Amino acid sequence: MTAHAAAAREHAVVIGLEVHVQLETDTKIFCGCGTNFEDDEPNSHTCPTCLGLPGALPVLNEAAVEAGLKLATAIDADVPDETRFHRKNYYYPDLPKNFQITQYDSPLCENGALTVAIEDDEREIAIERAHLEEDPGSLQHAGGSGGIDTAEYTRVDYNRAGVPLMEIVTEPDFRGPEEVRAFLAKLTEVLEYLDVFDSSRDGSLRVDANISLVPGEDIEADGTIETEALTAANRTEVKNISSHKGAEKALAYEVTRQRNALQRDRTIEQETRHWDESRGVTVSMRSKEEEKDYRYFAEPDLPVLQVADRAEAVEIPELPDARRERFREEYGLSQAAARKLTSTRAVADFYERVADRFDPDVAASWVADTLLGELNYRDMRIGDVEDRFDGFVRLVELAETGEITEKNAEEVVLRAMLDEDLGPDDVIEREGLGATGEDEIERAVATAIDENPGAVEDYHTGEDGALNFLVGQVMGATGGSADPGTVNQLLRDELDG
């Protein structure tokens, strides 16, 4: 190994994030334009304010402030007595005013933290600050390969301009791309529990990641890094990451790129790079801007906000970690089941409604294993079937009372309910899946024994699988409507008698 290669390997990965999440409000942050425009024509949800036309003035959306204070409470952040907005000046086609209304040196909250499970360990990721701002418009690169560096032209859609954003800035606490993915998953979970964010909306989460390779000797035993060491290790900012998986892939690529540069004794340039997801590479965009380049100054058209008292009055729901622990204690669920059933607030709410009707373990099996598995296969969410809750409960009842076999309930009825929007009784009647009577099962058992003397002989000689073969014959004869447990016992009684 060369000296340069050894030196590159001794460098530690240091990552800090700027996570931009769209807040779920009915209107934009500074005007009355609606935020539900996913299926509408480009530039159809705009007005003089969000287009930055002369004379138009911003009016702050109270719901956006409330959403930000909910997050501040959830991450146990400090909320100041006062906060205010600033103008961040830069020139780009998606920013119609040529400045962005944001918060600079007086953010909505500071010094928070989020506990994240990383492999078998739990770590606290420090959150430096979270602040409110307006989203720019969206750019659609067209022609060529469609990438930002190869496009022949770019379309601009200002429907998104002015949608409320919360920018969440972490400390440089991450030591690998997989840790970033775990943090983003946990942050998304918390935001959805707070009911201020919808991860299913296109572009609702975007990540800018600052990444440096720092010499190992500059990292303290407790993992802390002096500011001077971080400054000396030029960092790159990777922008336009739009998913948890994309963040891990983009940063893994960038770590490899920087390690290769160090091995070749090249200097890491301080620059902004674009993540081209289609090609799986980062591409240089421009030199990294510094704070002074944005020429921040106070927004003159918005007053100072008094937020401390309002923050004290904010109420938030039970958060995922607390709900997970309660599920384990109240319902006796395993850690794995509790985690799956609290993956989103909607899933947890759905499970508790089912657990009110049935044994908690039965409810957990049906929701966590059966229903969520079928939904994932269809790329559906629990919210897509909330209006079919009564039908789902009826299906569980039919299976639990033996009116239909669990196999048919799961593999035939539930799938038809999801695919065709039918009620369980309708599917059962159409498919002829009513439970088979005991007399018919006994006749099928006798027939299976008579017609398969070889399997009977194998059973008596202890051959594994012989009984299962006979059970299959009976289940086939009854169209799968017999209870497998009953069939198994009747066969044993006849064969052992």
C-alpha positions in Angstrom: 0.0 0.0 0.0 1.3 3.4 -0.9 1.8 6.2 1.7 -1.0 8.2 0.0 -3.4 5.3 0.0 -2.7 4.6 3.7 -3.3 8.3 4.5 -6.6 8.3 2.6 -7.8 5.2 4.5 -7.0 7.0 7.8 -9.4 9.8 7.0 -12.8 9.7 8.8 -16.0 10.5 7.1 -17.8 13.5 8.6 -21.3 14.5 7.4 -23.8 17.2 8.3 -27.2 17.6 6.9 -29.6 20.4 5.8 -32.9 18.7 5.5 -35.7 20.7 3.8 -39.2 19.4 4.5 -42.4 20.8 3.0 -44.9 21.5 5.8 -48.5 20.4 5.3 -50.6 23.5 5.2 -53.5 24.4 3.0 -51.9 27.6 1.6 -48.4 28.9 1.0 -46.3 30.5 3.7 -46.8 34.1 2.6 -49.9 34.1 0.4 -53.2 32.4 0.0 -52.3 30.2 -3.0 -53.2 26.5 -2.4 -50.5 23.9 -1.9 -52.4 21.0 -3.5 -51.2 21.3 -7.1 -49.7 17.9 -7.9 -52.2 17.1 -10.7 -52.7 20.7 -11.9 -51.2 22.7 -14.8 -47.8 24.3 -14.2 -47.9 27.9 -12.9 -51.6 27.7 -12.2 -51.2 28.2 -8.4 -49.5 31.5 -8.4 -50.3 35.1 -7.4 -48.4 38.5 -7.3 -47.0 37.7 -3.9 -45.4 34.3 -4.7 -44.3 35.5 -8.1 -42.6 38.5 -6.5 -44.4 41.1 -8.5 -43.8 44.8 -7.5 -46.0 46.0 -4.7 -47.1 42.6 -3.4 -46.6 42.0 0.3 -46.1 38.8 2.3 -48.5 37.7 5.1 -47.2 35.0 7.3 -49.1 31.7 7.5 -49.9 30.9 11.2 -50.2 27.2 10.5 -46.6 27.0 9.3 -45.4 28.6 12.5 -47.4 26.1 14.6 -46.0 23.2 12.6 -42.4 24.5 13.3 -43.1 24.8 17.0 -44.5 21.2 17.1 -41.1 20.0 15.7 -39.3 22.2 18.2 -41.2 20.5 21.0 -40.6 17.0 19.6 -36.8 17.4 19.4 -36.6 19.3 22.8 -35.2 22.4 21.2 -34.8 25.9 22.6 -37.3 28.4 21.4 -36.3 32.0 21.6 -38.5 34.8 22.9 -38.4 36.5 19.5 -37.6 35.3 15.9 -37.7 37.1 12.6 -37.3 36.7 8.9 -34.5 37.8 6.6 -33.9 38.1 2.8 -31.3 35.7 1.4 -30.2 37.1 -1.9 -29.2 34.9 -4.8 -30.2 34.7 -8.5 -31.6 31.6 -10.0 -34.5 30.9 -12.3 -36.6 29.1 -9.7 -36.6 32.2 -7.4 -38.9 34.8 -8.9 -38.1 37.6 -6.4 -34.3 36.9 -6.7 -34.3 36.6 -3.0 -35.7 34.0 -0.6 -37.6 34.9 2.6 -35.9 32.8 5.3 -34.6 33.0 8.8 -30.9 33.8 9.3 -29.5 34.5 12.8 -32.8 34.1 14.7 -34.2 30.7 13.8 -37.4 29.3 15.2 -35.5 26.9 17.4 -32.0 25.8 18.3 -30.1 23.1 20.1 -32.4 20.1 19.7 -31.6 16.4 19.3 -33.1 13.3 17.8 -32.3 9.8 19.1 -31.7 7.4 16.2 -31.2 3.6 16.2 -28.1 2.9 14.2 -27.5 -0.9 13.8 -27.6 -2.1 17.5 -26.8 1.2 19.0 -28.8 4.3 19.8 -27.2 7.7 19.3 -28.3 11.2 19.7 -27.9 13.3 16.6 -27.6 17.0 17.5 -29.8 19.4 15.6 -28.2 22.9 15.5 -31.3 24.7 14.3 -34.6 24.6 12.5 -36.1 27.5 10.7 -38.9 28.5 8.3 -38.5 29.7 4.8 -40.3 29.6 1.4 -39.7 26.9 -1.2 -38.4 28.0 -4.6 -40.2 26.9 -7.8 -39.2 23.7 -9.5 -37.0 23.2 -12.5 -37.6 20.5 -15.1 -34.5 19.8 -17.1 -35.4 18.5 -20.6 -33.6 17.3 -23.7 -30.3 15.4 -23.7 -30.2 12.8 -21.0 -32.3 15.0 -18.8 -29.5 15.7 -16.3 -28.7 19.2 -15.0 -25.4 19.2 -16.9 -26.7 17.8 -20.2 -30.2 19.2 -20.6 -30.9 21.2 -23.7 -33.3 23.5 -21.9 -35.1 23.9 -18.6 -38.8 24.6 -17.8 -39.7 26.5 -14.6 -42.9 25.8 -12.7 -43.7 28.3 -9.9 -46.6 26.3 -8.4 -44.1 25.2 -5.7 -42.8 28.8 -5.1 -43.8 29.8 -1.6 -44.7 26.4 -0.2 -43.7 26.5 3.5 -40.4 24.8 4.2 -38.8 23.8 7.5 -35.0 23.6 7.1 -33.5 21.3 9.7 -29.7 21.6 10.1 -27.8 19.0 12.0 -24.4 19.1 13.6 -21.7 17.1 11.7 -22.5 14.0 13.7 -22.7 11.4 11.0 -19.8 9.0 10.3 -21.2 7.2 7.3 -23.9 7.2 4.7 -25.9 4.4 6.4 -26.2 6.6 9.5 -27.7 9.4 7.3 -30.3 7.0 6.0 -31.3 5.9 9.5 -31.6 9.5 10.6 -33.8 10.5 7.7 -36.1 7.6 8.3 -36.5 8.5 12.0 -37.0 12.2 11.2 -39.7 11.4 8.6 -41.4 9.1 11.2 -41.5 11.9 13.8 -42.7 14.6 11.3 -45.6 12.3 10.1 -46.6 11.6 13.7 -46.8 15.4 14.3 -49.1 15.5 11.2 -47.0 18.3 9.7 -45.5 16.4 6.8 -46.6 13.9 4.1 -43.7 11.9 2.7 -45.8 10.6 -0.2 -45.9 14.0 -1.9 -43.4 14.4 -4.7 -40.4 16.6 -3.6 -41.7 16.9 0.0 -38.2 16.0 1.4 -34.9 17.3 0.0 -31.5 16.9 1.5 -28.3 18.9 1.1 -25.4 17.0 2.7 -22.0 18.6 3.6 -19.3 15.9 3.6 -15.6 16.1 4.5 -12.8 13.5 5.0 -11.0 14.5 8.2 -7.7 13.0 9.3 -8.3 10.5 12.0 -5.9 12.2 14.5 -8.2 15.3 14.4 -11.1 13.4 15.9 -11.3 13.2 19.6 -11.9 9.9 21.5 -15.6 10.9 22.0 -16.1 11.6 18.3 -16.0 15.3 18.5 -14.0 17.4 16.0 -12.5 20.8 16.5 -13.8 23.5 14.3 -10.4 24.2 12.9 -10.0 20.6 11.7 -13.4 20.8 9.9 -12.4 24.0 8.3 -9.1 22.7 7.1 -10.7 19.7 5.5 -12.5 21.3 2.5 -16.0 20.0 2.3 -18.3 19.5 -0.6 -22.0 20.0 -0.5 -24.1 17.5 -2.3 -27.5 18.9 -3.3 -30.8 17.8 -4.7 -31.1 14.4 -2.9 -34.8 13.5 -2.6 -35.0 10.2 -0.7 -33.5 8.2 2.2 -32.1 5.6 -0.2 -30.8 8.3 -2.5 -29.0 10.0 0.3 -27.1 6.9 1.2 -26.2 6.2 -2.4 -25.1 9.8 -3.1 -22.9 10.0 0.0 -21.4 6.5 -0.6 -20.4 7.7 -4.1 -19.0 11.0 -2.8 -17.0 9.2 0.0 -15.4 7.0 -2.7 -14.7 9.9 -5.0 -13.0 11.9 -2.2 -11.0 8.8 -1.0 -9.8 8.2 -4.6 -8.7 11.9 -4.8 -6.8 11.7 -1.6 -5.1 8.5 -2.8 -3.9 10.4 -5.8 -2.6 13.2 -3.7 -5.3 15.6 -5.1 -6.9 18.5 -3.1 -10.6 18.2 -2.3 -12.2 21.3 -3.8 -14.7 23.2 -1.7 -17.7 23.1 -4.1 -21.3 22.4 -4.5 -22.1 19.2 -6.4 -25.4 17.9 -7.9 -26.6 14.3 -7.3 -27.6 12.8 -10.7 -29.8 9.9 -9.6 -30.2 8.5 -13.0 -26.4 8.0 -13.5 -25.6 7.5 -9.8 -22.9 10.2 -9.7 -22.3 13.6 -8.3 -21.5 16.4 -10.7 -19.8 19.7 -10.0 -22.2 22.6 -10.1 -20.3 25.6 -8.8 -17.8 26.7 -6.1 -19.3 26.6 -2.6 -21.0 29.8 -1.6 -20.1 31.4 1.7 -22.5 33.1 4.1 -21.3 36.6 2.9 -22.3 35.8 -0.7 -26.0 35.8 0.2 -26.0 39.4 1.7 -28.6 38.6 4.3 -30.7 41.5 5.7 -33.8 41.7 7.8 -37.1 41.3 5.9 -38.7 44.7 6.2 -42.3 43.6 5.3 -42.7 41.1 8.2 -42.7 42.0 11.9 -40.7 40.3 14.6 -42.5 37.2 16.0 -43.1 36.6 19.7 -42.9 32.8 19.9 -41.8 31.6 23.3 -45.3 31.8 24.9 -46.9 30.1 21.9 -44.4 27.3 22.0 -45.2 26.5 25.6 -48.9 26.1 24.6 -48.2 23.7 21.8 -49.5 20.2 22.2 -48.0 17.2 20.3 -49.3 13.6 20.0 -47.6 10.6 21.4 -44.4 10.2 19.4 -43.2 6.9 17.8 -40.7 5.8 20.5 -43.2 6.4 23.3 -46.0 4.6 21.4 -43.7 1.7 20.6 -42.9 1.2 24.2 -46.6 1.5 25.2 -47.5 -1.1 22.6 -45.0 -3.5 24.1 -46.3 -2.9 27.7 -50.0 -2.6 27.0 -50.4 -5.3 24.3 -47.5 -7.6 25.1 -46.1 -7.2 21.6 -42.5 -8.2 20.6 -40.1 -5.4 19.8 -40.2 -6.3 16.1 -44.0 -6.2 16.0 -44.2 -3.0 18.0 -41.8 -1.3 15.6 -43.7 -2.5 12.5 -47.0 -1.4 13.9 -45.7 2.1 14.8 -43.9 2.7 11.6 -46.4 5.4 10.8 -49.1 7.1 12.9 -51.8 5.8 10.5 -50.7 2.2 10.9 -50.6 2.5 14.7 -54.1 4.1 14.7 -55.4 1.3 12.5 -53.9 -1.4 14.7 -55.4 0.0 17.9 -58.8 0.1 16.3 -58.4 -3.6 15.4 -57.0 -4.5 18.8 -60.1 -3.0 20.4 -62.1 -5.8 18.7 -59.8 -8.8 18.9 -56.9 -10.3 20.9 -53.9 -8.0 20.5 -51.7 -10.8 19.1 -54.4 -11.7 16.6 -54.7 -8.0 15.6 -51.0 -7.7 15.3 -50.6 -10.7 13.1 -53.4 -9.6 10.8 -52.2 -5.9 10.5 -48.4 -6.2 10.7 -47.9 -9.5 8.8 -50.9 -9.9 6.5 -52.4 -6.5 5.7 -49.1 -4.5 5.5 -47.5 -7.2 3.4 -50.4 -7.1 0.8 -50.3 -3.3 0.8 -46.6 -3.2 0.3 -46.9 -5.6 -2.6 -49.4 -3.2 -4.2 -47.4 -0.1 -3.4 -50.4 1.1 -1.3 -50.5 2.8 2.1 -52.7 2.2 5.1 -54.5 5.4 4.3 -55.7 3.9 1.1 -57.8 1.4 3.0 -59.0 3.3 6.0 -62.4 3.6 4.5 -62.5 -0.2 4.3 -61.9 -0.8 8.0 -65.3 -2.4 8.7 -64.7 -4.9 5.9 -61.3 -5.8 7.3 -62.7 -6.3 10.7 -65.5 -8.5 9.3 -62.8 -10.6 7.5 -60.9 -11.2 10.7 -64.1 -12.1 12.5 -65.0 -14.7 9.8 -61.5 -16.2 10.1 -61.5 -16.2 13.9 -64.9 -17.9 14.2 -64.0 -20.6 11.6 -66.5 -19.5 9.0 -63.7 -19.3 6.6 -60.2 -20.8 6.7 -57.4 -18.4 7.5 -55.6 -19.4 4.3 -58.5 -18.5 2.2 -59.1 -15.3 4.2 -55.6 -14.2 3.6 -54.8 -15.5 0.1 -58.2 -15.1 -1.6 -60.6 -12.8 0.2 -58.3 -10.1 1.4 -56.6 -9.9 -2.0 -59.9 -9.6 -3.8 -61.0 -6.9 -1.3 -57.9 -4.9 -2.1 -57.8 -5.4 -5.9 -61.6 -5.2 -6.6 -62.8 -3.1 -3.6 -65.3 -5.8 -2.6 -66.7 -6.8 0.8 -65.5 -10.1 2.3 -69.0 -11.7 2.3 -69.3 -10.9 -1.4 -66.0 -12.6 -2.2 -66.8 -15.6 -0.1 -70.2 -16.1 -1.9 -68.7 -15.6 -5.3 -65.8 -18.0 -4.7 -67.8 -20.6 -2.7 -65.4 -20.3 0.2 -67.8 -21.0 3.1 -66.3 -23.3 5.8 -66.8 -27.0 5.0 -69.0 -29.0 7.4 -67.4 -31.7 9.6 -69.3 -34.5 7.8 -67.9 -33.5 4.5 -64.4 -33.2 5.9 -64.6 -36.7 7.4 -65.7 -38.1 4.0 -62.8 -36.4 2.3 -60.4 -37.8 5.0 -61.7 -41.3 4.4 -61.4 -40.9 0.6 -57.8 -39.6 0.9 -56.8 -42.6 3.1 -58.5 -45.1 0.7 -57.0 -43.7 -2.5 -53.4 -43.2 -1.2 -52.3 -46.5 0.5 -48.6 -45.7 -0.2 -48.8 -42.4 1.8 -50.6 -44.3 4.6 -47.8 -46.9 4.7 -45.2 -44.1 4.6 -47.0 -42.5 7.6 -46.8 -45.7 9.6 -43.1 -46.1 8.9 -42.4 -42.5 10.1 -41.9 -40.9 6.7 -41.7 -37.2 7.0 -44.2 -35.4 4.7 -46.7 -38.3 4.4 -49.2 -36.6 6.7 -48.8 -33.3 4.9 -49.4 -35.0 1.6 -52.7 -36.4 2.9 -53.7 -33.1 4.4 -53.2 -31.6 0.9 -55.4 -34.2 -0.7 -58.2 -33.4 1.7 -57.8 -29.6 1.3 -57.9 -30.1 -2.5 -61.0 -32.2 -2.2 -62.7 -29.5 -0.1 -61.6 -26.6 -2.3 -59.4 -25.3 0.5 -62.4 -24.5 2.7 -61.6 -27.0 5.4 -59.7 -26.0 8.5 -56.1 -27.4 8.1 -55.9 -28.1 11.9 -59.1 -30.0 11.9 -58.0 -32.0 8.9 -54.7 -32.8 10.5 -56.3 -34.1 13.7 -59.0 -36.2 11.9 -56.3 -37.8 9.7 -54.2 -38.7 12.8 -57.2 -40.1 14.6 -58.0 -42.4 11.6 -54.4 -43.4 10.9 -53.6 -44.1 14.6 -56.9 -45.7 15.5 
